[in-house]
């Protein structure tokens, strides 16, 4: 059984998990309507604002795909069309569904909408909001990360890498910690499932640089001993 289902809406495509297909509504992606009904904006460092929307007893995160870096000065939110399964929305929803099957700590996928216009497309994605969480960067700023939490973070990253999940932007902003010290990884729009390789160490090195940068920018602390706890946690998870 496919992890995703599609409904065609003229030149647009609604993508969701099979169990949600019958309820799919393109109105879920109407930001103006959501804001008129009290949806709140949420901004994390380095990201465009998302909307936190209340729907059927759940809180949803509605995120529009927008470009970063220098290219964003010229092309804000358009991407080259290479087929539906090559869109960022499809790939992120699909990998989230797979990781949920593997019981990795990621947001629950809800749906995506891809709007095609000739050779380009724009897209939005909805996931379930993870309550009572803070970004690791905020905890680092307040010096409120224990050695046991550093080790747990390493274990979580090890679990993703053991499954072949290459998240190319593991940073202190993309790791969330809830009130029970559970650790989640978010923002998988460029993630891939890959065989073992050097990408694992590149991801860990990227994370270490992010921690140093956040500590430097915010006046928080990040010591070699804390990094050692991350490494010990990571190495405790067998890498296939």
Residue, then its C-alpha position, 0 to 999 in steps of 0.5 A: x500500500x502506498x504511503x501517499x494518496x493524490x487527488x487532482x484539482x485542475x492544475x493542482x495536486x492534493x497529497x495526503x496519507x490514504x486514511x485522510x484522502x476522503x476528508x481532504x479539503x484544499x481550504x486547509x491551505x487558505x492562509x487568509x481564512x486561517x488567520x481570519x479565524x485566529x490562527x497564530x503565526x510562529x517564527x523560528x530562526x532562519x525560517x519563514x513564519x508558519x501558521x499554527x491552526x486548530x482543526x478537529x481537536x488538533x493543532x496543525x502547522x501550515x508551512x509554505x515552501x520558500x527559498x533561502x539564501x541568495x536565490x531567494x532575492x530573485x525567486x521567492x517560492x517557485x520551483x522547477x516542475x519535474x513531476x509530482x513525486x519530485x516536488x519538495x512537498x511530495x518528498x517531505x510528506x513521503x519521508x515523514x510517513x516512512x519515518x512515522x512507520x519506523x517510529x522515529x520522533x518526527x511530526x505527523x504528516x497531514x497533507x500537502x498542496x502543489x500548485x503547478x503553473x507550466x514549468x514551475x510549481x509552488x507548494x504548502x505542507x501541513x503537519x501536526x504541531x508537537x506541543x510543549x516544545x522548545x528549540x534546542x537553540x532556546x535551551x542552549x541560550x538559557x544554559x538549560x541542557x543537562x548532560x543526560x539530554x545531550x546524550x539523548x540528543x546523540x541517541x536520537x541522531x544516531x537512530x535517524x542515521x541508523x535508518x539511513x535518514x540524511x537530514x542535511x540541515x541538522x541544527x540547534x533550530x531543527x531539534x525540538x525538546x518537549x516538557x518530558x525531555x523527548x527530542x524531535x527532529x523537524x524540517x525534512x524538505x531536503x532529506x533523503x534515505x540513503x545507504x551508509x556513507x560519509x554523509x553521516x559524519x558531515x551531518x554530525x559536524x554540521x550539528x556541532x558547528x550549529x551548536x558553537x554558532x548559537x552559543x557564540x551568538x547568544x552568550x550561552x555555553x557549549x563545552x567539549x564535555x557536552x559534545x562528548x555526551x552527544x558523541x557517546x549517545x550517537x555511538x551507542x546506537x548501532x550504525x548499519 
